[in-house]
Amino acid sequence: MIQFGDHGPVVLALQRELNSLGYYEGDLDGMFGELLRVAVWNLQAELGIPDDDEGVVGPETRRYLNEMAGDDSHNAR
């Protein structure tokens, strides 16, 4: 699970992923701040992802992101 306040390479990869999909326009700094939380929430709302908490990248959100990228090799965090 990746959520507000997390930081590091996993968050940076998420920022890049959401940026490439047009959901995130903030700094690519590896910090899970408010702009990234809103980007995740917008993705979840648009795609109707029901099982993860709003703004948190859990297993369902990760699955959708993997499908969007055409890559099912990543595990949910």
VMD Tcl script that builds the backbone (N, CA, C; Angstrom):
set m [mol new atoms 231]
animate dup $m
set s [atomselect $m all]
$s set {name element resname resid chain x y z} {
  {N N MET 1 A 0.846 -1.172 0.000}
  {CA C MET 1 A 0.000 0.000 0.000}
  {C C MET 1 A 0.895 1.241 0.000}
  {N N ILE 2 A 0.507 2.219 -0.798}
  {CA C ILE 2 A 1.221 3.499 -0.860}
  {C C ILE 2 A 0.210 4.579 -0.491}
  {N N GLN 3 A 0.609 5.459 0.418}
  {CA C GLN 3 A -0.356 6.449 0.901}
  {C C GLN 3 A 0.319 7.752 1.278}
  {N N PHE 4 A -0.524 8.737 1.595}
  {CA C PHE 4 A -0.071 10.070 1.983}
  {C C PHE 4 A 1.018 9.971 3.050}
  {N N GLY 5 A 2.104 10.702 2.849}
  {CA C GLY 5 A 3.210 10.724 3.800}
  {C C GLY 5 A 4.336 9.777 3.439}
  {N N ASP 6 A 4.064 8.798 2.559}
  {CA C ASP 6 A 5.129 7.896 2.119}
  {C C ASP 6 A 6.107 8.649 1.231}
  {N N HIS 7 A 7.296 8.092 1.095}
  {CA C HIS 7 A 8.293 8.714 0.221}
  {C C HIS 7 A 9.279 7.661 -0.251}
  {N N GLY 8 A 9.965 7.980 -1.325}
  {CA C GLY 8 A 10.989 7.084 -1.839}
  {C C GLY 8 A 10.745 6.687 -3.282}
  {N N PRO 9 A 11.526 5.715 -3.760}
  {CA C PRO 9 A 11.466 5.329 -5.173}
  {C C PRO 9 A 10.116 4.771 -5.619}
  {N N VAL 10 A 9.401 4.103 -4.731}
  {CA C VAL 10 A 8.084 3.557 -5.101}
  {C C VAL 10 A 7.114 4.706 -5.356}
  {N N VAL 11 A 7.178 5.740 -4.538}
  {CA C VAL 11 A 6.311 6.908 -4.727}
  {C C VAL 11 A 6.710 7.645 -6.000}
  {N N LEU 12 A 7.997 7.781 -6.243}
  {CA C LEU 12 A 8.462 8.432 -7.467}
  {C C LEU 12 A 7.949 7.686 -8.699}
  {N N ALA 13 A 7.996 6.373 -8.671}
  {CA C ALA 13 A 7.484 5.580 -9.795}
  {C C ALA 13 A 5.984 5.818 -9.975}
  {N N LEU 14 A 5.238 5.910 -8.880}
  {CA C LEU 14 A 3.805 6.191 -8.945}
  {C C LEU 14 A 3.562 7.581 -9.536}
  {N N GLN 15 A 4.333 8.562 -9.111}
  {CA C GLN 15 A 4.201 9.913 -9.653}
  {C C GLN 15 A 4.416 9.898 -11.170}
  {N N ARG 16 A 5.449 9.217 -11.609}
  {CA C ARG 16 A 5.736 9.135 -13.042}
  {C C ARG 16 A 4.603 8.435 -13.787}
  {N N GLU 17 A 4.095 7.368 -13.195}
  {CA C GLU 17 A 3.015 6.603 -13.812}
  {C C GLU 17 A 1.762 7.469 -13.970}
  {N N LEU 18 A 1.365 8.135 -12.895}
  {CA C LEU 18 A 0.168 8.976 -12.952}
  {C C LEU 18 A 0.385 10.201 -13.826}
  {N N ASN 19 A 1.612 10.701 -13.869}
  {CA C ASN 19 A 1.940 11.815 -14.754}
  {C C ASN 19 A 1.770 11.395 -16.214}
  {N N SER 20 A 2.264 10.224 -16.558}
  {CA C SER 20 A 2.168 9.757 -17.945}
  {C C SER 20 A 0.716 9.488 -18.352}
  {N N LEU 21 A -0.133 9.194 -17.375}
  {CA C LEU 21 A -1.554 8.957 -17.645}
  {C C LEU 21 A -2.382 10.237 -17.593}
  {N N GLY 22 A -1.735 11.356 -17.228}
  {CA C GLY 22 A -2.419 12.638 -17.198}
  {C C GLY 22 A -3.148 12.963 -15.908}
  {N N TYR 23 A -2.889 12.213 -14.854}
  {CA C TYR 23 A -3.567 12.454 -13.574}
  {C C TYR 23 A -2.752 13.314 -12.616}
  {N N TYR 24 A -1.448 13.351 -12.788}
  {CA C TYR 24 A -0.578 14.048 -11.823}
  {C C TYR 24 A 0.304 15.039 -12.562}
  {N N GLU 25 A 0.297 16.285 -12.092}
  {CA C GLU 25 A 1.097 17.335 -12.712}
  {C C GLU 25 A 2.047 17.994 -11.720}
  {N N GLY 26 A 2.234 17.385 -10.566}
  {CA C GLY 26 A 3.102 17.958 -9.547}
  {C C GLY 26 A 4.559 17.596 -9.775}
  {N N ASP 27 A 5.389 17.951 -8.802}
  {CA C ASP 27 A 6.815 17.646 -8.859}
  {C C ASP 27 A 7.032 16.137 -8.786}
  {N N LEU 28 A 8.023 15.664 -9.517}
  {CA C LEU 28 A 8.437 14.270 -9.445}
  {C C LEU 28 A 9.550 14.188 -8.412}
  {N N ASP 29 A 9.140 14.170 -7.135}
  {CA C ASP 29 A 10.092 14.281 -6.029}
  {C C ASP 29 A 10.081 13.076 -5.086}
  {N N GLY 30 A 9.241 12.085 -5.346}
  {CA C GLY 30 A 9.197 10.901 -4.497}
  {C C GLY 30 A 8.483 11.100 -3.177}
  {N N MET 31 A 7.740 12.196 -3.033}
  {CA C MET 31 A 7.003 12.479 -1.800}
  {C C MET 31 A 5.497 12.366 -2.076}
  {N N PHE 32 A 4.794 11.570 -1.278}
  {CA C PHE 32 A 3.347 11.409 -1.445}
  {C C PHE 32 A 2.658 12.520 -0.661}
  {N N GLY 33 A 2.414 13.615 -1.366}
  {CA C GLY 33 A 1.762 14.765 -0.760}
  {C C GLY 33 A 0.326 14.903 -1.232}
  {N N GLU 34 A -0.241 16.069 -0.976}
  {CA C GLU 34 A -1.644 16.316 -1.275}
  {C C GLU 34 A -1.950 16.215 -2.774}
  {N N LEU 35 A -1.088 16.748 -3.629}
  {CA C LEU 35 A -1.352 16.684 -5.066}
  {C C LEU 35 A -1.403 15.242 -5.573}
  {N N LEU 36 A -0.537 14.394 -5.063}
  {CA C LEU 36 A -0.547 12.993 -5.467}
  {C C LEU 36 A -1.778 12.284 -4.910}
  {N N ARG 37 A -2.164 12.610 -3.686}
  {CA C ARG 37 A -3.370 12.018 -3.099}
  {C C ARG 37 A -4.587 12.350 -3.953}
  {N N VAL 38 A -4.690 13.586 -4.381}
  {CA C VAL 38 A -5.817 14.005 -5.222}
  {C C VAL 38 A -5.765 13.297 -6.582}
  {N N ALA 39 A -4.571 13.140 -7.132}
  {CA C ALA 39 A -4.424 12.439 -8.410}
  {C C ALA 39 A -4.898 10.993 -8.290}
  {N N VAL 40 A -4.509 10.324 -7.208}
  {CA C VAL 40 A -4.941 8.942 -6.985}
  {C C VAL 40 A -6.453 8.901 -6.802}
  {N N TRP 41 A -6.995 9.819 -6.025}
  {CA C TRP 41 A -8.433 9.870 -5.810}
  {C C TRP 41 A -9.170 10.079 -7.134}
  {N N ASN 42 A -8.669 10.981 -7.988}
  {CA C ASN 42 A -9.308 11.234 -9.281}
  {C C ASN 42 A -9.294 9.984 -10.159}
  {N N LEU 43 A -8.177 9.278 -10.175}
  {CA C LEU 43 A -8.085 8.021 -10.922}
  {C C LEU 43 A -9.125 7.027 -10.399}
  {N N GLN 44 A -9.181 6.870 -9.087}
  {CA C GLN 44 A -10.124 5.930 -8.476}
  {C C GLN 44 A -11.568 6.307 -8.796}
  {N N ALA 45 A -11.874 7.593 -8.721}
  {CA C ALA 45 A -13.241 8.050 -8.991}
  {C C ALA 45 A -13.605 7.838 -10.455}
  {N N GLU 46 A -12.696 8.173 -11.349}
  {CA C GLU 46 A -12.970 8.048 -12.778}
  {C C GLU 46 A -13.152 6.595 -13.204}
  {N N LEU 47 A -12.344 5.704 -12.637}
  {CA C LEU 47 A -12.400 4.296 -13.023}
  {C C LEU 47 A -13.344 3.468 -12.160}
  {N N GLY 48 A -13.883 4.077 -11.109}
  {CA C GLY 48 A -14.809 3.355 -10.242}
  {C C GLY 48 A -14.138 2.250 -9.450}
  {N N ILE 49 A -12.962 2.543 -8.912}
  {CA C ILE 49 A -12.228 1.554 -8.124}
  {C C ILE 49 A -12.824 1.539 -6.718}
  {N N PRO 50 A -13.512 0.455 -6.355}
  {CA C PRO 50 A -14.318 0.475 -5.145}
  {C C PRO 50 A -13.630 0.040 -3.858}
  {N N ASP 51 A -12.616 -0.793 -3.935}
  {CA C ASP 51 A -12.167 -1.488 -2.731}
  {C C ASP 51 A -10.998 -0.858 -1.982}
  {N N ASP 52 A -10.329 0.120 -2.583}
  {CA C ASP 52 A -9.238 0.796 -1.877}
  {C C ASP 52 A -9.752 2.075 -1.245}
  {N N ASP 53 A -9.147 2.485 -0.145}
  {CA C ASP 53 A -9.503 3.767 0.460}
  {C C ASP 53 A -9.181 4.886 -0.519}
  {N N GLU 54 A -9.981 5.943 -0.484}
  {CA C GLU 54 A -9.773 7.072 -1.382}
  {C C GLU 54 A -8.382 7.666 -1.187}
  {N N GLY 55 A -7.661 7.831 -2.294}
  {CA C GLY 55 A -6.342 8.447 -2.242}
  {C C GLY 55 A -5.233 7.519 -1.807}
  {N N VAL 56 A -5.530 6.240 -1.611}
  {CA C VAL 56 A -4.533 5.252 -1.194}
  {C C VAL 56 A -4.366 4.231 -2.319}
  {N N VAL 57 A -3.129 3.935 -2.677}
  {CA C VAL 57 A -2.871 2.926 -3.705}
  {C C VAL 57 A -2.747 1.575 -3.021}
  {N N GLY 58 A -3.859 0.860 -3.020}
  {CA C GLY 58 A -3.903 -0.490 -2.481}
  {C C GLY 58 A -3.943 -1.492 -3.620}
  {N N PRO 59 A -4.310 -2.735 -3.339}
  {CA C PRO 59 A -4.276 -3.789 -4.352}
  {C C PRO 59 A -5.144 -3.515 -5.582}
  {N N GLU 60 A -6.337 -2.987 -5.384}
  {CA C GLU 60 A -7.222 -2.743 -6.532}
  {C C GLU 60 A -6.705 -1.617 -7.417}
  {N N THR 61 A -6.251 -0.533 -6.803}
  {CA C THR 61 A -5.718 0.578 -7.587}
  {C C THR 61 A -4.476 0.130 -8.344}
  {N N ARG 62 A -3.608 -0.640 -7.688}
  {CA C ARG 62 A -2.402 -1.145 -8.357}
  {C C ARG 62 A -2.776 -2.037 -9.531}
  {N N ARG 63 A -3.799 -2.881 -9.349}
  {CA C ARG 63 A -4.236 -3.759 -10.441}
  {C C ARG 63 A -4.694 -2.942 -11.643}
  {N N TYR 64 A -5.490 -1.909 -11.397}
  {CA C TYR 64 A -5.952 -1.049 -12.486}
  {C C TYR 64 A -4.773 -0.360 -13.169}
  {N N LEU 65 A -3.830 0.141 -12.388}
  {CA C LEU 65 A -2.660 0.802 -12.980}
  {C C LEU 65 A -1.859 -0.177 -13.830}
  {N N ASN 66 A -1.682 -1.391 -13.343}
  {CA C ASN 66 A -0.953 -2.401 -14.108}
  {C C ASN 66 A -1.669 -2.714 -15.419}
  {N N GLU 67 A -2.992 -2.825 -15.358}
  {CA C GLU 67 A -3.766 -3.086 -16.569}
  {C C GLU 67 A -3.640 -1.933 -17.553}
  {N N MET 68 A -3.677 -0.704 -17.045}
  {CA C MET 68 A -3.557 0.466 -17.908}
  {C C MET 68 A -2.190 0.502 -18.584}
  {N N ALA 69 A -1.182 0.029 -17.884}
  {CA C ALA 69 A 0.175 0.008 -18.426}
  {C C ALA 69 A 0.418 -1.245 -19.264}
  {N N GLY 70 A -0.530 -2.187 -19.229}
  {CA C GLY 70 A -0.361 -3.437 -19.952}
  {C C GLY 70 A 0.672 -4.345 -19.325}
  {N N ASP 71 A 0.839 -4.198 -18.008}
  {CA C ASP 71 A 1.871 -4.948 -17.308}
  {C C ASP 71 A 1.310 -5.490 -16.007}
  {N N ASP 72 A 1.092 -6.787 -15.924}
  {CA C ASP 72 A 0.571 -7.410 -14.717}
  {C C ASP 72 A 1.663 -8.008 -13.847}
  {N N SER 73 A 2.941 -7.653 -14.092}
  {CA C SER 73 A 4.038 -8.279 -13.362}
  {C C SER 73 A 4.316 -7.656 -12.002}
  {N N HIS 74 A 3.740 -6.454 -11.737}
  {CA C HIS 74 A 3.987 -5.792 -10.444}
  {C C HIS 74 A 3.041 -6.329 -9.388}
  {N N ASN 75 A 3.515 -6.393 -8.176}
  {CA C ASN 75 A 2.668 -6.788 -7.047}
  {C C ASN 75 A 2.109 -5.559 -6.371}
  {N N ALA 76 A 0.919 -5.664 -5.823}
  {CA C ALA 76 A 0.358 -4.569 -5.031}
  {C C ALA 76 A 1.198 -4.403 -3.783}
  {N N ARG 77 A 1.350 -3.141 -3.372}
  {CA C ARG 77 A 2.143 -2.840 -2.190}
  {C C ARG 77 A 1.224 -2.496 -1.061}
}
mol reanalyze $m
mol bondsrecalc $m
mol representation Tube
mol addrep $m
